[in-house]
Amino acid sequence: MTVMEQRGAYRPSPPPAWQPRTDPAPLLPDTAPYRVLGTEAAGKADPDLLRRLHAHLVRGRRYNAQATALTKQGRLAVYPSSTGQEACEVAAALVLEDRDWLFPSYRDTLAVVARGVDPVEALTLLRGDWHTGYDPYAHRVAPLSTPLATQLPHAVGLAHAARLKGDDVVALAMVGDGGTSEGDFHEALNFAAVWQSPVVFLVQNNGFAISVPLDQQTAAPSLAHKAVGYGMPGRLVDGNDAAAVHEVLADAVRRAREGGGPTLVEAVTYRMEAHTNADDDKRYRADSEVETWRAHDPIALLERELTERGLIDEDGIRHAREEAEELAADLRARMNQDAVLDPMDLFAHVYAEPTPQLREQQAMLQAELAAEQDGGDR
Protein backbone atom coordinates (compact mmCIF):
# COMPACT_ATOMS: atom_id res chain seq x y z
CA MET A 1 0.00 0.00 0.00
CA THR A 2 1.32 3.41 -0.96
CA VAL A 3 1.61 6.38 1.37
CA MET A 4 -1.26 8.11 -0.49
CA GLU A 5 -3.48 5.08 0.04
CA GLN A 6 -2.57 4.98 3.77
CA ARG A 7 -3.67 8.60 4.16
CA GLY A 8 -6.95 7.91 2.37
CA ALA A 9 -6.21 10.36 -0.42
CA TYR A 10 -6.06 7.73 -3.21
CA ARG A 11 -9.38 7.16 -4.95
CA PRO A 12 -9.04 5.19 -8.22
CA SER A 13 -11.50 6.63 -10.75
CA PRO A 14 -13.83 4.25 -12.56
CA PRO A 15 -13.16 3.73 -16.27
CA PRO A 16 -15.26 5.83 -18.61
CA ALA A 17 -18.39 4.20 -19.93
CA TRP A 18 -17.60 2.32 -23.14
CA GLN A 19 -19.83 2.60 -26.16
CA PRO A 20 -19.32 0.91 -29.54
CA ARG A 21 -18.23 3.35 -32.23
CA THR A 22 -20.70 1.79 -34.64
CA ASP A 23 -23.88 -0.14 -33.99
CA PRO A 24 -23.01 -3.59 -35.36
CA ALA A 25 -26.63 -4.65 -35.95
CA PRO A 26 -27.12 -2.85 -39.31
CA LEU A 27 -23.82 -4.28 -40.55
CA LEU A 28 -24.75 -7.92 -39.99
CA PRO A 29 -25.67 -10.01 -43.04
CA ASP A 30 -28.90 -11.96 -43.37
CA THR A 31 -29.00 -15.36 -41.70
CA ALA A 32 -29.54 -17.03 -45.10
CA PRO A 33 -28.48 -16.06 -48.64
CA TYR A 34 -30.84 -13.53 -50.21
CA ARG A 35 -32.87 -14.87 -53.14
CA VAL A 36 -35.16 -13.41 -55.79
CA LEU A 37 -35.91 -16.17 -58.30
CA GLY A 38 -38.73 -18.41 -57.15
CA THR A 39 -39.88 -15.91 -54.51
CA GLU A 40 -42.42 -13.08 -54.39
CA ALA A 41 -39.58 -10.63 -55.05
CA ALA A 42 -39.21 -12.05 -58.56
CA GLY A 43 -42.46 -10.39 -59.60
CA LYS A 44 -40.90 -6.99 -59.03
CA ALA A 45 -37.80 -7.70 -61.11
CA ASP A 46 -37.42 -5.81 -64.41
CA PRO A 47 -38.31 -8.24 -67.26
CA ASP A 48 -35.82 -6.60 -69.63
CA LEU A 49 -33.05 -6.99 -67.07
CA LEU A 50 -33.93 -10.66 -66.55
CA ARG A 51 -33.81 -11.33 -70.29
CA ARG A 52 -30.52 -9.48 -70.57
CA LEU A 53 -29.06 -11.47 -67.69
CA HIS A 54 -30.24 -14.70 -69.33
CA ALA A 55 -28.60 -13.86 -72.66
CA HIS A 56 -25.29 -13.13 -70.92
CA LEU A 57 -25.49 -16.30 -68.83
CA VAL A 58 -26.00 -18.48 -71.90
CA ARG A 59 -23.13 -16.74 -73.71
CA GLY A 60 -20.98 -17.09 -70.62
CA ARG A 61 -21.58 -20.83 -70.29
CA ARG A 62 -20.63 -21.36 -73.92
CA TYR A 63 -17.61 -19.10 -73.54
CA ASN A 64 -16.38 -21.17 -70.58
CA ALA A 65 -16.83 -24.40 -72.53
CA GLN A 66 -14.98 -23.07 -75.56
CA ALA A 67 -12.10 -21.66 -73.53
CA THR A 68 -11.73 -24.99 -71.72
CA ALA A 69 -11.64 -26.79 -75.09
CA LEU A 70 -8.90 -24.42 -76.27
CA THR A 71 -6.66 -25.55 -73.42
CA LYS A 72 -7.01 -29.16 -74.61
CA GLN A 73 -6.03 -28.04 -78.11
CA GLY A 74 -2.92 -26.27 -76.85
CA ARG A 75 -4.25 -22.82 -77.76
CA LEU A 76 -4.46 -21.72 -74.14
CA ALA A 77 -1.83 -22.43 -71.49
CA VAL A 78 -4.38 -22.48 -68.68
CA TYR A 79 -8.01 -21.59 -68.10
CA PRO A 80 -9.75 -21.22 -64.73
CA SER A 81 -13.36 -21.92 -65.66
CA SER A 82 -16.23 -20.03 -64.01
CA THR A 83 -18.85 -22.58 -65.08
CA GLY A 84 -21.56 -22.52 -62.42
CA GLN A 85 -20.54 -19.03 -61.32
CA GLU A 86 -21.84 -17.17 -64.37
CA ALA A 87 -24.49 -15.30 -62.38
CA CYS A 88 -21.81 -13.61 -60.26
CA GLU A 89 -19.63 -12.84 -63.28
CA VAL A 90 -22.40 -11.32 -65.38
CA ALA A 91 -24.04 -9.35 -62.57
CA ALA A 92 -20.70 -7.83 -61.57
CA ALA A 93 -20.15 -6.53 -65.09
CA LEU A 94 -23.68 -5.32 -65.81
CA VAL A 95 -24.19 -3.48 -62.53
CA LEU A 96 -21.44 -0.93 -63.25
CA GLU A 97 -21.68 2.35 -65.15
CA ASP A 98 -19.20 3.09 -67.94
CA ARG A 99 -17.20 5.39 -65.65
CA ASP A 100 -16.77 2.72 -62.96
CA TRP A 101 -13.89 0.26 -62.64
CA LEU A 102 -13.87 -3.54 -62.43
CA PHE A 103 -10.99 -5.29 -60.65
CA PRO A 104 -11.10 -9.00 -61.59
CA SER A 105 -9.21 -12.04 -60.36
CA TYR A 106 -7.80 -14.71 -62.68
CA ARG A 107 -11.14 -16.61 -62.70
CA ASP A 108 -13.16 -13.59 -63.78
CA THR A 109 -12.45 -13.62 -67.52
CA LEU A 110 -16.18 -13.92 -68.19
CA ALA A 111 -16.86 -10.74 -66.19
CA VAL A 112 -14.18 -9.00 -68.26
CA VAL A 113 -15.87 -10.11 -71.50
CA ALA A 114 -19.32 -9.13 -70.22
CA ARG A 115 -17.87 -5.71 -69.44
CA GLY A 116 -17.10 -5.30 -73.15
CA VAL A 117 -13.51 -6.47 -73.57
CA ASP A 118 -12.82 -8.46 -76.74
CA PRO A 119 -12.98 -12.21 -75.87
CA VAL A 120 -9.64 -12.93 -77.52
CA GLU A 121 -7.93 -10.02 -75.77
CA ALA A 122 -9.39 -11.21 -72.46
CA LEU A 123 -7.67 -14.59 -72.96
CA THR A 124 -4.33 -13.25 -74.16
CA LEU A 125 -2.74 -13.29 -70.70
CA LEU A 126 -3.82 -16.91 -70.20
CA ARG A 127 -2.40 -17.68 -73.62
CA GLY A 128 0.98 -16.34 -72.52
CA ASP A 129 1.25 -13.82 -75.37
CA TRP A 130 1.11 -10.48 -73.58
CA HIS A 131 1.32 -8.78 -70.21
CA THR A 132 -2.41 -8.08 -69.96
CA GLY A 133 -3.90 -8.47 -73.41
CA TYR A 134 -6.20 -5.47 -73.34
CA ASP A 135 -6.07 -1.77 -72.57
CA PRO A 136 -7.34 -1.37 -68.98
CA TYR A 137 -8.41 2.21 -69.62
CA ALA A 138 -10.54 1.42 -72.67
CA HIS A 139 -13.19 -0.43 -70.66
CA ARG A 140 -12.07 0.50 -67.14
CA VAL A 141 -11.10 -3.08 -66.36
CA ALA A 142 -7.93 -3.69 -64.36
CA PRO A 143 -5.61 -6.52 -65.45
CA LEU A 144 -6.64 -10.05 -64.49
CA SER A 145 -4.92 -10.69 -61.16
CA THR A 146 -3.27 -14.07 -60.72
CA PRO A 147 -1.72 -13.40 -57.26
CA LEU A 148 -4.53 -13.86 -54.78
CA ALA A 149 -6.27 -10.69 -53.57
CA THR A 150 -3.61 -8.22 -54.74
CA GLN A 151 -6.23 -6.46 -56.85
CA LEU A 152 -8.22 -5.48 -53.75
CA PRO A 153 -5.85 -2.78 -52.40
CA HIS A 154 -5.55 -1.46 -55.94
CA ALA A 155 -9.33 -1.11 -56.14
CA VAL A 156 -9.40 0.74 -52.82
CA GLY A 157 -6.61 3.06 -53.96
CA LEU A 158 -8.39 3.93 -57.18
CA ALA A 159 -11.73 4.45 -55.43
CA HIS A 160 -10.12 6.61 -52.74
CA ALA A 161 -8.30 8.71 -55.34
CA ALA A 162 -11.54 9.17 -57.30
CA ARG A 163 -13.29 10.37 -54.17
CA LEU A 164 -10.50 12.85 -53.41
CA LYS A 165 -10.73 14.20 -56.95
CA GLY A 166 -14.50 14.47 -56.75
CA ASP A 167 -15.04 11.91 -59.52
CA ASP A 168 -18.29 9.96 -59.43
CA VAL A 169 -16.60 6.56 -59.71
CA VAL A 170 -17.15 3.23 -57.95
CA ALA A 171 -14.71 0.30 -57.98
CA LEU A 172 -15.98 -3.29 -57.82
CA ALA A 173 -13.35 -5.82 -56.78
CA MET A 174 -13.86 -9.55 -57.26
CA VAL A 175 -12.15 -12.25 -55.21
CA GLY A 176 -12.64 -15.91 -54.36
CA ASP A 177 -13.14 -17.44 -50.94
CA GLY A 178 -9.48 -18.46 -50.91
CA GLY A 179 -8.46 -14.85 -51.40
CA THR A 180 -10.12 -13.86 -48.12
CA SER A 181 -7.33 -15.70 -46.29
CA GLU A 182 -4.73 -13.33 -47.74
CA GLY A 183 -3.32 -10.30 -45.96
CA ASP A 184 -4.26 -8.09 -48.92
CA PHE A 185 -7.91 -8.83 -48.17
CA HIS A 186 -7.56 -7.52 -44.61
CA GLU A 187 -5.60 -4.45 -45.64
CA ALA A 188 -8.01 -3.55 -48.42
CA LEU A 189 -11.14 -3.84 -46.29
CA ASN A 190 -9.57 -2.01 -43.39
CA PHE A 191 -8.43 0.96 -45.47
CA ALA A 192 -11.68 1.05 -47.45
CA ALA A 193 -13.76 1.30 -44.28
CA VAL A 194 -11.50 3.87 -42.58
CA TRP A 195 -11.44 6.04 -45.71
CA GLN A 196 -15.10 5.31 -46.57
CA SER A 197 -13.96 4.57 -50.11
CA PRO A 198 -16.58 3.96 -52.83
CA VAL A 199 -15.67 0.32 -53.41
CA VAL A 200 -17.66 -2.93 -53.42
CA PHE A 201 -16.00 -6.24 -52.59
CA LEU A 202 -17.61 -9.29 -54.21
CA VAL A 203 -16.49 -12.61 -52.74
CA GLN A 204 -17.45 -15.58 -54.90
CA ASN A 205 -17.57 -18.38 -52.35
CA ASN A 206 -17.41 -21.38 -54.67
CA GLY A 207 -16.63 -23.85 -51.91
CA PHE A 208 -12.94 -24.49 -52.49
CA ALA A 209 -9.64 -22.63 -52.57
CA ILE A 210 -8.27 -25.07 -55.13
CA SER A 211 -8.72 -28.19 -52.95
CA VAL A 212 -9.17 -26.57 -49.52
CA PRO A 213 -12.81 -26.37 -48.35
CA LEU A 214 -14.03 -23.22 -46.66
CA ASP A 215 -14.33 -24.75 -43.19
CA GLN A 216 -10.55 -25.27 -43.21
CA GLN A 217 -9.98 -21.57 -43.96
CA THR A 218 -12.21 -19.77 -41.51
CA ALA A 219 -14.44 -20.38 -38.48
CA ALA A 220 -16.56 -17.29 -39.21
CA PRO A 221 -20.34 -17.85 -39.53
CA SER A 222 -20.01 -16.63 -43.12
CA LEU A 223 -17.50 -14.61 -45.09
CA ALA A 224 -20.03 -11.79 -45.12
CA HIS A 225 -19.74 -11.62 -41.31
CA LYS A 226 -16.12 -10.53 -41.70
CA ALA A 227 -17.43 -7.13 -42.83
CA VAL A 228 -18.58 -6.25 -39.32
CA GLY A 229 -15.05 -6.36 -37.96
CA TYR A 230 -14.04 -3.66 -40.42
CA GLY A 231 -17.09 -1.48 -39.88
CA MET A 232 -18.88 -2.02 -43.18
CA PRO A 233 -22.12 -3.82 -44.10
CA GLY A 234 -21.96 -7.48 -45.06
CA ARG A 235 -24.45 -8.96 -47.52
CA LEU A 236 -25.08 -12.66 -48.12
CA VAL A 237 -26.64 -13.62 -51.44
CA ASP A 238 -27.39 -16.74 -53.47
CA GLY A 239 -24.61 -16.55 -56.05
CA ASN A 240 -26.53 -18.70 -58.56
CA ASP A 241 -29.53 -16.34 -58.53
CA ALA A 242 -28.56 -13.77 -61.17
CA ALA A 243 -31.42 -11.42 -60.25
CA ALA A 244 -30.51 -11.49 -56.56
CA VAL A 245 -26.79 -10.92 -57.18
CA HIS A 246 -27.55 -8.00 -59.49
CA GLU A 247 -29.94 -6.44 -56.96
CA VAL A 248 -27.54 -6.77 -54.02
CA LEU A 249 -24.60 -5.43 -56.02
CA ALA A 250 -26.72 -2.58 -57.39
CA ASP A 251 -27.64 -1.56 -53.84
CA ALA A 252 -23.98 -1.70 -52.78
CA VAL A 253 -22.82 0.31 -55.81
CA ARG A 254 -25.54 2.90 -55.22
CA ARG A 255 -24.58 3.18 -51.55
CA ALA A 256 -20.91 3.63 -52.43
CA ARG A 257 -21.67 6.27 -55.07
CA GLU A 258 -23.79 8.24 -52.61
CA GLY A 259 -20.96 8.39 -50.08
CA GLY A 260 -22.05 5.48 -47.88
CA GLY A 261 -18.71 3.71 -48.07
CA PRO A 262 -17.77 0.12 -48.92
CA THR A 263 -19.79 -3.09 -48.75
CA LEU A 264 -18.67 -6.72 -48.59
CA VAL A 265 -20.91 -9.08 -50.56
CA GLU A 266 -20.55 -12.84 -50.26
CA ALA A 267 -22.14 -14.74 -53.12
CA VAL A 268 -22.60 -18.43 -52.26
CA THR A 269 -22.03 -20.36 -55.48
CA TYR A 270 -20.18 -23.45 -56.71
CA ARG A 271 -17.34 -24.20 -59.10
CA MET A 272 -18.75 -26.93 -61.31
CA GLU A 273 -15.45 -27.74 -63.00
CA ALA A 274 -11.88 -28.20 -61.82
CA HIS A 275 -9.85 -25.31 -60.43
CA THR A 276 -8.07 -25.12 -63.79
CA ASN A 277 -7.41 -27.56 -66.61
CA ALA A 278 -4.33 -28.68 -64.61
CA ASP A 279 -6.40 -29.70 -61.57
CA ASP A 280 -7.98 -33.07 -60.72
CA ASP A 281 -11.02 -32.12 -58.64
CA LYS A 282 -12.04 -35.75 -58.13
CA ARG A 283 -9.27 -36.02 -55.54
CA TYR A 284 -11.01 -33.69 -53.11
CA ARG A 285 -14.76 -33.76 -53.84
CA ALA A 286 -17.37 -36.36 -54.70
CA ASP A 287 -19.36 -36.47 -57.94
CA SER A 288 -22.55 -36.53 -55.86
CA GLU A 289 -21.70 -33.11 -54.43
CA VAL A 290 -21.26 -31.66 -57.91
CA GLU A 291 -24.53 -33.20 -59.08
CA THR A 292 -26.38 -31.66 -56.15
CA TRP A 293 -25.27 -28.23 -57.28
CA ARG A 294 -26.23 -28.94 -60.90
CA ALA A 295 -29.84 -28.86 -59.71
CA HIS A 296 -29.20 -25.24 -58.71
CA ASP A 297 -27.75 -24.22 -62.08
CA PRO A 298 -27.94 -20.41 -62.60
CA ILE A 299 -29.17 -20.71 -66.20
CA ALA A 300 -31.89 -23.23 -65.32
CA LEU A 301 -33.07 -21.09 -62.41
CA LEU A 302 -33.44 -18.01 -64.58
CA GLU A 303 -34.98 -19.84 -67.54
CA ARG A 304 -37.59 -21.36 -65.23
CA GLU A 305 -38.53 -17.93 -63.90
CA LEU A 306 -38.68 -16.38 -67.37
CA THR A 307 -40.74 -19.25 -68.77
CA GLU A 308 -43.24 -19.35 -65.90
CA ARG A 309 -43.83 -15.61 -66.19
CA GLY A 310 -44.19 -15.79 -69.97
CA LEU A 311 -41.16 -13.56 -70.51
CA ILE A 312 -39.38 -15.96 -72.83
CA ASP A 313 -40.38 -18.82 -75.12
CA GLU A 314 -38.54 -21.60 -76.92
CA ASP A 315 -37.64 -19.25 -79.77
CA GLY A 316 -36.11 -16.80 -77.30
CA ILE A 317 -34.06 -19.52 -75.63
CA ARG A 318 -32.94 -20.87 -79.00
CA HIS A 319 -31.94 -17.38 -80.13
CA ALA A 320 -29.77 -16.91 -77.01
CA ARG A 321 -28.06 -20.24 -77.67
CA GLU A 322 -27.46 -19.39 -81.33
CA GLU A 323 -25.80 -16.11 -80.36
CA ALA A 324 -23.65 -18.02 -77.90
CA GLU A 325 -22.58 -20.42 -80.65
CA GLU A 326 -21.62 -17.48 -82.86
CA LEU A 327 -19.45 -16.14 -80.05
CA ALA A 328 -17.78 -19.53 -79.61
CA ALA A 329 -17.18 -19.95 -83.35
CA ASP A 330 -15.57 -16.51 -83.62
CA LEU A 331 -13.43 -17.16 -80.55
CA ARG A 332 -12.36 -20.56 -81.87
CA ALA A 333 -11.44 -19.20 -85.29
CA ARG A 334 -9.38 -16.31 -83.99
CA MET A 335 -7.65 -18.30 -81.27
CA ASN A 336 -6.61 -20.90 -83.85
CA GLN A 337 -4.52 -18.27 -85.61
CA ASP A 338 -0.90 -18.21 -84.53
CA ALA A 339 0.01 -14.98 -82.80
CA VAL A 340 2.67 -12.77 -84.40
CA LEU A 341 5.04 -11.94 -81.56
CA ASP A 342 7.74 -9.30 -81.42
CA PRO A 343 10.50 -9.98 -78.86
CA MET A 344 10.90 -6.22 -78.38
CA ASP A 345 7.46 -6.18 -76.78
CA LEU A 346 9.19 -7.52 -73.67
CA PHE A 347 10.36 -3.96 -73.01
CA ALA A 348 7.17 -2.14 -73.94
CA HIS A 349 4.75 -0.87 -71.27
CA VAL A 350 7.11 -1.69 -68.38
CA TYR A 351 7.94 1.90 -67.44
CA ALA A 352 6.66 5.21 -68.79
CA GLU A 353 10.32 6.20 -69.13
CA PRO A 354 12.60 3.17 -69.66
CA THR A 355 15.36 2.79 -67.08
CA PRO A 356 19.04 2.57 -68.11
CA GLN A 357 19.04 -1.13 -67.20
CA LEU A 358 16.01 -1.76 -69.39
CA ARG A 359 17.62 0.07 -72.32
CA GLU A 360 20.77 -1.98 -71.86
CA GLN A 361 18.82 -5.24 -71.88
CA GLN A 362 16.88 -4.11 -74.94
CA ALA A 363 20.12 -3.31 -76.80
CA MET A 364 21.58 -6.71 -75.89
CA LEU A 365 18.54 -8.53 -77.24
CA GLN A 366 18.52 -6.45 -80.42
CA ALA A 367 22.18 -7.33 -80.97
CA GLU A 368 21.53 -11.03 -80.43
CA LEU A 369 18.60 -11.00 -82.85
CA ALA A 370 20.64 -9.11 -85.45
CA ALA A 371 23.50 -11.59 -85.13
CA GLU A 372 21.08 -14.48 -85.48
CA GLN A 373 19.58 -12.86 -88.58
CA ASP A 374 23.02 -12.29 -90.13
CA GLY A 375 23.98 -15.90 -89.50
CA GLY A 376 20.79 -17.09 -91.16
CA ASP A 377 21.34 -14.91 -94.24
CA ARG A 378 24.79 -16.36 -94.95
C-alpha positions in Angstrom: 0.0 0.0 0.0 1.3 3.4 -1.0 1.6 6.4 1.4 -1.3 8.1 -0.5 -3.5 5.1 0.0 -2.6 5.0 3.8 -3.7 8.6 4.2 -6.9 7.9 2.4 -6.2 10.4 -0.4 -6.1 7.7 -3.2 -9.4 7.2 -5.0 -9.0 5.2 -8.2 -11.5 6.6 -10.7 -13.8 4.3 -12.6 -13.2 3.7 -16.3 -15.3 5.8 -18.6 -18.4 4.2 -19.9 -17.6 2.3 -23.1 -19.8 2.6 -26.2 -19.3 0.9 -29.5 -18.2 3.3 -32.2 -20.7 1.8 -34.6 -23.9 -0.1 -34.0 -23.0 -3.6 -35.4 -26.6 -4.6 -35.9 -27.1 -2.8 -39.3 -23.8 -4.3 -40.6 -24.8 -7.9 -40.0 -25.7 -10.0 -43.0 -28.9 -12.0 -43.4 -29.0 -15.4 -41.7 -29.5 -17.0 -45.1 -28.5 -16.1 -48.6 -30.8 -13.5 -50.2 -32.9 -14.9 -53.1 -35.2 -13.4 -55.8 -35.9 -16.2 -58.3 -38.7 -18.4 -57.2 -39.9 -15.9 -54.5 -42.4 -13.1 -54.4 -39.6 -10.6 -55.1 -39.2 -12.0 -58.6 -42.5 -10.4 -59.6 -40.9 -7.0 -59.0 -37.8 -7.7 -61.1 -37.4 -5.8 -64.4 -38.3 -8.2 -67.3 -35.8 -6.6 -69.6 -33.0 -7.0 -67.1 -33.9 -10.7 -66.5 -33.8 -11.3 -70.3 -30.5 -9.5 -70.6 -29.1 -11.5 -67.7 -30.2 -14.7 -69.3 -28.6 -13.9 -72.7 -25.3 -13.1 -70.9 -25.5 -16.3 -68.8 -26.0 -18.5 -71.9 -23.1 -16.7 -73.7 -21.0 -17.1 -70.6 -21.6 -20.8 -70.3 -20.6 -21.4 -73.9 -17.6 -19.1 -73.5 -16.4 -21.2 -70.6 -16.8 -24.4 -72.5 -15.0 -23.1 -75.6 -12.1 -21.7 -73.5 -11.7 -25.0 -71.7 -11.6 -26.8 -75.1 -8.9 -24.4 -76.3 -6.7 -25.6 -73.4 -7.0 -29.2 -74.6 -6.0 -28.0 -78.1 -2.9 -26.3 -76.9 -4.3 -22.8 -77.8 -4.5 -21.7 -74.1 -1.8 -22.4 -71.5 -4.4 -22.5 -68.7 -8.0 -21.6 -68.1 -9.8 -21.2 -64.7 -13.4 -21.9 -65.7 -16.2 -20.0 -64.0 -18.9 -22.6 -65.1 -21.6 -22.5 -62.4 -20.5 -19.0 -61.3 -21.8 -17.2 -64.4 -24.5 -15.3 -62.4 -21.8 -13.6 -60.3 -19.6 -12.8 -63.3 -22.4 -11.3 -65.4 -24.0 -9.4 -62.6 -20.7 -7.8 -61.6 -20.1 -6.5 -65.1 -23.7 -5.3 -65.8 -24.2 -3.5 -62.5 -21.4 -0.9 -63.3 -21.7 2.4 -65.1 -19.2 3.1 -67.9 -17.2 5.4 -65.6 -16.8 2.7 -63.0 -13.9 0.3 -62.6 -13.9 -3.5 -62.4 -11.0 -5.3 -60.6 -11.1 -9.0 -61.6 -9.2 -12.0 -60.4 -7.8 -14.7 -62.7 -11.1 -16.6 -62.7 -13.2 -13.6 -63.8 -12.4 -13.6 -67.5 -16.2 -13.9 -68.2 -16.9 -10.7 -66.2 -14.2 -9.0 -68.3 -15.9 -10.1 -71.5 -19.3 -9.1 -70.2 -17.9 -5.7 -69.4 -17.1 -5.3 -73.1 -13.5 -6.5 -73.6 -12.8 -8.5 -76.7 -13.0 -12.2 -75.9 -9.6 -12.9 -77.5 -7.9 -10.0 -75.8 -9.4 -11.2 -72.5 -7.7 -14.6 -73.0 -4.3 -13.2 -74.2 -2.7 -13.3 -70.7 -3.8 -16.9 -70.2 -2.4 -17.7 -73.6 1.0 -16.3 -72.5 1.3 -13.8 -75.4 1.1 -10.5 -73.6 1.3 -8.8 -70.2 -2.4 -8.1 -70.0 -3.9 -8.5 -73.4 -6.2 -5.5 -73.3 -6.1 -1.8 -72.6 -7.3 -1.4 -69.0 -8.4 2.2 -69.6 -10.5 1.4 -72.7 -13.2 -0.4 -70.7 -12.1 0.5 -67.1 -11.1 -3.1 -66.4 -7.9 -3.7 -64.4 -5.6 -6.5 -65.5 -6.6 -10.1 -64.5 -4.9 -10.7 -61.2 -3.3 -14.1 -60.7 -1.7 -13.4 -57.3 -4.5 -13.9 -54.8 -6.3 -10.7 -53.6 -3.6 -8.2 -54.7 -6.2 -6.5 -56.9 -8.2 -5.5 -53.7 -5.9 -2.8 -52.4 -5.5 -1.5 -55.9 -9.3 -1.1 -56.1 -9.4 0.7 -52.8 -6.6 3.1 -54.0 -8.4 3.9 -57.2 -11.7 4.5 -55.4 -10.1 6.6 -52.7 -8.3 8.7 -55.3 -11.5 9.2 -57.3 -13.3 10.4 -54.2 -10.5 12.9 -53.4 -10.7 14.2 -57.0 -14.5 14.5 -56.7 -15.0 11.9 -59.5 -18.3 10.0 -59.4 -16.6 6.6 -59.7 -17.2 3.2 -57.9 -14.7 0.3 -58.0 -16.0 -3.3 -57.8 -13.4 -5.8 -56.8 -13.9 -9.6 -57.3 -12.2 -12.3 -55.2 -12.6 -15.9 -54.4 -13.1 -17.4 -50.9 -9.5 -18.5 -50.9 -8.5 -14.8 -51.4 -10.1 -13.9 -48.1 -7.3 -15.7 -46.3 -4.7 -13.3 -47.7 -3.3 -10.3 -46.0 -4.3 -8.1 -48.9 -7.9 -8.8 -48.2 -7.6 -7.5 -44.6 -5.6 -4.5 -45.6 -8.0 -3.5 -48.4 -11.1 -3.8 -46.3 -9.6 -2.0 -43.4 -8.4 1.0 -45.5 -11.7 1.0 -47.5 -13.8 1.3 -44.3 -11.5 3.9 -42.6 -11.4 6.0 -45.7 -15.1 5.3 -46.6 -14.0 4.6 -50.1 -16.6 4.0 -52.8 -15.7 0.3 -53.4 -17.7 -2.9 -53.4 -16.0 -6.2 -52.6 -17.6 -9.3 -54.2 -16.5 -12.6 -52.7 -17.4 -15.6 -54.9 -17.6 -18.4 -52.3 -17.4 -21.4 -54.7 -16.6 -23.9 -51.9 -12.9 -24.5 -52.5 -9.6 -22.6 -52.6 -8.3 -25.1 -55.1 -8.7 -28.2 -53.0 -9.2 -26.6 -49.5 -12.8 -26.4 -48.3 -14.0 -23.2 -46.7 -14.3 -24.8 -43.2 -10.6 -25.3 -43.2 -10.0 -21.6 -44.0 -12.2 -19.8 -41.5 -14.4 -20.4 -38.5 -16.6 -17.3 -39.2 -20.3 -17.9 -39.5 -20.0 -16.6 -43.1 -17.5 -14.6 -45.1 -20.0 -11.8 -45.1 -19.7 -11.6 -41.3 -16.1 -10.5 -41.7 -17.4 -7.1 -42.8 -18.6 -6.2 -39.3 -15.1 -6.4 -38.0 -14.0 -3.7 -40.4 -17.1 -1.5 -39.9 -18.9 -2.0 -43.2 -22.1 -3.8 -44.1 -22.0 -7.5 -45.1 -24.4 -9.0 -47.5 -25.1 -12.7 -48.1 -26.6 -13.6 -51.4 -27.4 -16.7 -53.5 -24.6 -16.5 -56.0 -26.5 -18.7 -58.6 -29.5 -16.3 -58.5 -28.6 -13.8 -61.2 -31.4 -11.4 -60.3 -30.5 -11.5 -56.6 -26.8 -10.9 -57.2 -27.6 -8.0 -59.5 -29.9 -6.4 -57.0 -27.5 -6.8 -54.0 -24.6 -5.4 -56.0 -26.7 -2.6 -57.4 -27.6 -1.6 -53.8 -24.0 -1.7 -52.8 -22.8 0.3 -55.8 -25.5 2.9 -55.2 -24.6 3.2 -51.6 -20.9 3.6 -52.4 -21.7 6.3 -55.1 -23.8 8.2 -52.6 -21.0 8.4 -50.1 -22.0 5.5 -47.9 -18.7 3.7 -48.1 -17.8 0.1 -48.9 -19.8 -3.1 -48.8 -18.7 -6.7 -48.6 -20.9 -9.1 -50.6 -20.6 -12.8 -50.3 -22.1 -14.7 -53.1 -22.6 -18.4 -52.3 -22.0 -20.4 -55.5 -20.2 -23.5 -56.7 -17.3 -24.2 -59.1 -18.7 -26.9 -61.3 -15.4 -27.7 -63.0 -11.9 -28.2 -61.8 -9.8 -25.3 -60.4 -8.1 -25.1 -63.8 -7.4 -27.6 -66.6 -4.3 -28.7 -64.6 -6.4 -29.7 -61.6 -8.0 -33.1 -60.7 -11.0 -32.1 -58.6 -12.0 -35.8 -58.1 -9.3 -36.0 -55.5 -11.0 -33.7 -53.1 -14.8 -33.8 -53.8 -17.4 -36.4 -54.7 -19.4 -36.5 -57.9 -22.6 -36.5 -55.9 -21.7 -33.1 -54.4 -21.3 -31.7 -57.9 -24.5 -33.2 -59.1 -26.4 -31.7 -56.1 -25.3 -28.2 -57.3 -26.2 -28.9 -60.9 -29.8 -28.9 -59.7 -29.2 -25.2 -58.7 -27.7 -24.2 -62.1 -27.9 -20.4 -62.6 -29.2 -20.7 -66.2 -31.9 -23.2 -65.3 -33.1 -21.1 -62.4 -33.4 -18.0 -64.6 -35.0 -19.8 -67.5 -37.6 -21.4 -65.2 -38.5 -17.9 -63.9 -38.7 -16.4 -67.4 -40.7 -19.2 -68.8 -43.2 -19.4 -65.9 -43.8 -15.6 -66.2 -44.2 -15.8 -70.0 -41.2 -13.6 -70.5 -39.4 -16.0 -72.8 -40.4 -18.8 -75.1 -38.5 -21.6 -76.9 -37.6 -19.3 -79.8 -36.1 -16.8 -77.3 -34.1 -19.5 -75.6 -32.9 -20.9 -79.0 -31.9 -17.4 -80.1 -29.8 -16.9 -77.0 -28.1 -20.2 -77.7 -27.5 -19.4 -81.3 -25.8 -16.1 -80.4 -23.6 -18.0 -77.9 -22.6 -20.4 -80.6 -21.6 -17.5 -82.9 -19.5 -16.1 -80.0 -17.8 -19.5 -79.6 -17.2 -19.9 -83.4 -15.6 -16.5 -83.6 -13.4 -17.2 -80.6 -12.4 -20.6 -81.9 -11.4 -19.2 -85.3 -9.4 -16.3 -84.0 -7.7 -18.3 -81.3 -6.6 -20.9 -83.9 -4.5 -18.3 -85.6 -0.9 -18.2 -84.5 0.0 -15.0 -82.8 2.7 -12.8 -84.4 5.0 -11.9 -81.6 7.7 -9.3 -81.4 10.5 -10.0 -78.9 10.9 -6.2 -78.4 7.5 -6.2 -76.8 9.2 -7.5 -73.7 10.4 -4.0 -73.0 7.2 -2.1 -73.9 4.8 -0.9 -71.3 7.1 -1.7 -68.4 7.9 1.9 -67.4 6.7 5.2 -68.8 10.3 6.2 -69.1 12.6 3.2 -69.7 15.4 2.8 -67.1 19.0 2.6 -68.1 19.0 -1.1 -67.2 16.0 -1.8 -69.4 17.6 0.1 -72.3 20.8 -2.0 -71.9 18.8 -5.2 -71.9 16.9 -4.1 -74.9 20.1 -3.3 -76.8 21.6 -6.7 -75.9 18.5 -8.5 -77.2 18.5 -6.4 -80.4 22.2 -7.3 -81.0 21.5 -11.0 -80.4 18.6 -11.0 -82.9 20.6 -9.1 -85.5 23.5 -11.6 -85.1 21.1 -14.5 -85.5 19.6 -12.9 -88.6 23.0 -12.3 -90.1 24.0 -15.9 -89.5 20.8 -17.1 -91.2 21.3 -14.9 -94.2 24.8 -16.4 -94.9 
